[in-house]
Amino acid sequence: MKGYALLLLFFVSFSAYAQQTINNYKYVMVPERFSFSKEDNQYNLNSVAQSLLEEKGFSVYSDKTAIPKEIADNRCNALVAEVTQKKNLFVTNLTLILKDCQGNIVFKSKEGKSREKEFAASYNLALRDAFTSLNDVPYSYTGPVQATASVDSTPAAITTAAATPVTVTTVTPVYPVTVPAAVTDTKQAAGTLYAQATANGYQLIDTSPKIVLTLFKTSAQDYFIANNGAAHGIVLKVNGEWQFEYYRDNKLVAEKLQIKF
């Protein structure tokens, strides 16, 4: 009987652990320095990680910021973010890991990679690539898992959002024969922008890293709807070169771009 009780307790504990997901956590702690870094927030990686986790919906804190009472009273109420590096001479490899207070891995991303030679850009692109795995995992805070004293053999019901029917309208692009508008202002490229894939196109980031331009795919190849926050226009290839065209004060402006996809 004693052996059976211990076995039952083991399965209850294992069941509670197995159900731990990111949905059980509202908070994430991000360290000021990752284990492979030589200084705090090197290459702005820790700030980028915090920003991406906040975009996911977490409340994110570091040891140098004021933390809520829920974490101060019990560190197990928060996940701890780690970013690990796999050494490689030509490729930057970074992996995102979210652990609970006992060191158990609740989430582990794919290995984000970048072959850029410039360190800041390479590390940031690799980190953002690793974070794309987190985009594939739905997140909605449900509260911590509570272990129960009994084992229910009935499979738990999985609630999923009902799929909303989507009506897809195919629009055949019509390109009227017109005389191209005259460009009144041409700006040279300020530096290389790195394209990062999104659900509907790309976001172009510089080495800061900062999102400089957001591109949305269209039905035409090498033709994107573009937005930089201040101006809306298009990005297209002209004579083999990328450029961002938009109107300012009723005048057509063209900014040349150096994009690395």
C-alpha positions in Angstrom: 0.0 0.0 0.0 2.9 2.4 0.9 4.5 1.6 -2.5 1.2 2.3 -4.3 0.9 5.7 -2.5 4.4 6.7 -3.5 3.7 5.7 -7.1 0.5 7.7 -7.1 2.3 10.7 -5.7 5.0 10.4 -8.4 2.4 10.3 -11.2 0.5 13.3 -9.7 3.8 15.3 -9.5 4.8 14.2 -13.0 1.4 15.1 -14.4 1.6 18.6 -12.9 5.1 19.2 -14.2 4.2 17.9 -17.7 1.4 20.4 -18.0 3.7 23.4 -17.4 3.6 25.6 -20.4 4.4 29.3 -21.0 0.7 29.9 -20.4 1.2 29.2 -16.7 3.4 32.3 -16.3 2.7 36.0 -16.5 6.2 37.2 -15.7 9.6 36.6 -17.2 13.0 37.7 -15.7 15.6 38.7 -18.2 19.2 39.0 -16.9 21.3 42.1 -17.5 24.0 39.9 -19.1 23.8 36.6 -20.9 26.4 33.9 -20.1 28.3 34.3 -23.3 28.4 38.2 -23.1 31.3 40.2 -21.9 29.3 43.1 -20.6 25.8 44.0 -19.6 23.3 44.3 -22.5 26.1 43.6 -25.0 25.0 44.4 -28.6 21.6 45.5 -27.0 20.6 41.8 -26.9 19.0 41.9 -23.4 16.9 44.9 -24.3 15.8 43.2 -27.6 15.0 40.0 -25.8 12.9 41.9 -23.2 11.1 43.8 -26.0 10.3 40.6 -28.0 9.0 38.9 -24.8 6.8 41.9 -24.1 5.4 41.8 -27.7 4.5 38.2 -26.9 2.4 39.4 -24.0 4.6 38.7 -21.0 5.4 41.2 -18.2 9.2 41.4 -18.3 11.6 42.5 -15.6 15.3 42.4 -14.8 17.2 42.3 -11.5 17.9 46.0 -11.8 14.3 47.0 -12.1 11.6 47.2 -9.5 9.7 43.9 -9.5 6.1 43.3 -8.5 5.2 41.7 -5.1 4.2 38.5 -6.8 7.8 37.8 -7.9 9.4 39.3 -4.7 7.3 36.9 -2.6 7.8 33.9 -4.8 10.4 33.7 -7.6 8.6 30.6 -8.9 5.9 32.9 -10.3 8.3 34.0 -13.0 10.1 32.3 -15.8 13.8 33.0 -16.3 15.0 33.8 -19.8 18.4 32.4 -20.9 20.1 32.8 -24.3 22.8 30.3 -25.0 25.4 30.4 -27.8 26.8 27.5 -29.8 30.4 28.4 -30.8 31.0 28.4 -34.5 33.7 30.3 -36.5 31.5 31.5 -39.3 27.9 31.4 -38.0 26.3 33.0 -34.9 24.1 30.4 -33.2 21.8 31.5 -30.4 19.0 29.6 -28.6 16.3 31.1 -26.3 15.4 29.0 -23.2 12.7 29.8 -20.7 13.1 27.9 -17.3 11.0 27.7 -14.2 12.4 28.4 -10.7 13.7 24.8 -10.4 15.7 25.0 -13.6 13.2 22.9 -15.6 13.0 23.9 -19.3 9.4 25.1 -20.1 10.3 26.4 -23.6 13.3 26.0 -25.9 13.6 27.7 -29.3 15.2 26.5 -32.4 18.8 27.6 -33.0 18.7 31.1 -34.5 21.5 31.6 -37.0 23.2 34.5 -38.8 26.3 34.6 -41.0 26.7 38.4 -40.9 30.3 39.5 -40.3 29.4 42.5 -38.3 29.0 41.4 -34.7 26.1 43.6 -33.6 24.0 42.7 -36.6 24.9 39.0 -36.5 23.9 38.6 -32.9 20.7 40.5 -33.2 19.6 38.7 -36.4 20.4 35.3 -34.7 18.4 36.3 -31.6 15.4 37.4 -33.6 15.6 34.2 -35.7 15.5 32.1 -32.4 12.5 34.1 -31.2 10.5 33.1 -34.3 10.0 29.8 -32.6 8.1 31.6 -29.9 5.8 33.1 -32.5 4.6 29.5 -33.3 3.4 28.9 -29.7 0.1 30.5 -28.7 0.3 32.4 -25.4 -2.5 33.4 -23.1 -1.9 33.6 -19.3 -4.0 31.0 -17.6 -2.4 31.0 -14.1 -0.2 28.4 -12.5 -0.9 24.6 -12.7 -2.3 23.2 -9.5 -1.5 19.6 -8.6 -4.5 17.6 -7.4 -4.6 14.6 -5.1 -6.2 12.3 -7.6 -5.4 11.2 -11.0 -8.1 11.6 -13.6 -7.8 9.2 -16.5 -10.2 11.2 -18.6 -8.3 13.2 -21.2 -8.5 16.9 -20.5 -10.6 18.8 -22.9 -8.6 21.1 -25.2 -10.3 24.3 -25.9 -9.4 25.9 -29.2 -10.7 29.0 -30.8 -13.3 28.3 -33.5 -11.8 29.0 -36.9 -13.5 32.0 -38.5 -14.2 31.4 -42.1 -12.2 33.6 -44.3 -13.4 34.7 -47.7 -10.5 35.1 -50.0 -11.0 37.4 -52.9 -8.6 37.1 -55.8 -7.9 40.4 -57.4 -6.2 40.4 -60.7 -3.8 43.4 -60.8 -4.5 45.9 -63.5 -1.5 47.9 -64.6 -2.7 50.9 -66.7 -0.3 52.2 -69.3 0.7 55.6 -67.9 3.6 57.9 -68.0 5.7 57.4 -64.8 5.7 60.3 -62.3 8.8 62.3 -62.2 10.9 61.9 -59.1 11.6 65.3 -57.6 13.9 64.2 -54.8 16.3 61.2 -54.7 18.1 60.1 -51.5 21.1 57.8 -51.4 21.1 54.6 -49.2 22.1 55.4 -45.7 23.5 51.8 -45.0 22.7 48.2 -45.3 19.3 47.0 -44.0 18.7 43.4 -43.1 15.4 41.8 -44.1 13.7 39.7 -41.5 10.7 37.6 -42.6 7.3 38.3 -41.1 3.9 36.8 -41.7 3.0 39.2 -44.5 6.4 40.3 -45.8 9.6 41.6 -44.2 10.8 44.1 -41.6 14.1 45.9 -42.4 16.4 46.5 -39.5 19.7 48.4 -39.2 22.6 47.5 -37.0 21.3 49.4 -33.9 19.1 47.3 -34.2 16.0 49.3 -35.1 13.1 48.5 -37.5 13.5 51.1 -40.3 10.9 49.9 -42.7 8.1 47.4 -42.8 7.3 45.7 -46.1 4.1 44.0 -47.1 3.9 41.5 -50.0 1.8 42.2 -53.1 0.8 40.0 -56.0 3.7 41.4 -58.0 7.3 40.2 -57.6 9.8 42.6 -56.2 7.0 45.0 -55.3 6.0 45.8 -51.7 3.7 48.1 -49.9 6.0 49.9 -47.4 5.7 52.0 -44.2 8.4 53.6 -42.1 6.0 55.1 -39.5 6.2 58.6 -41.1 5.5 57.8 -44.7 3.5 55.2 -46.6 4.6 54.1 -50.1 6.1 51.3 -52.1 9.4 49.5 -52.3 10.4 48.2 -55.7 13.3 47.5 -57.9 14.3 50.2 -60.4 17.2 49.4 -62.8 18.2 46.6 -60.5 18.3 48.7 -57.3 15.8 48.8 -54.5 14.2 52.1 -53.7 11.4 53.4 -51.4 9.0 55.7 -53.2 6.4 57.9 -51.4 4.8 61.3 -51.7 5.8 64.3 -49.5 4.1 67.7 -50.0 2.6 66.3 -53.3 6.1 65.5 -54.6 7.4 62.1 -55.4 10.4 61.1 -53.2 12.7 58.1 -53.9 15.1 56.7 -51.3 17.6 54.2 -52.5 18.0 51.1 -50.3 20.6 48.5 -49.7 18.7 45.4 -48.6 20.2 42.1 -47.6 17.6 39.3 -47.7 
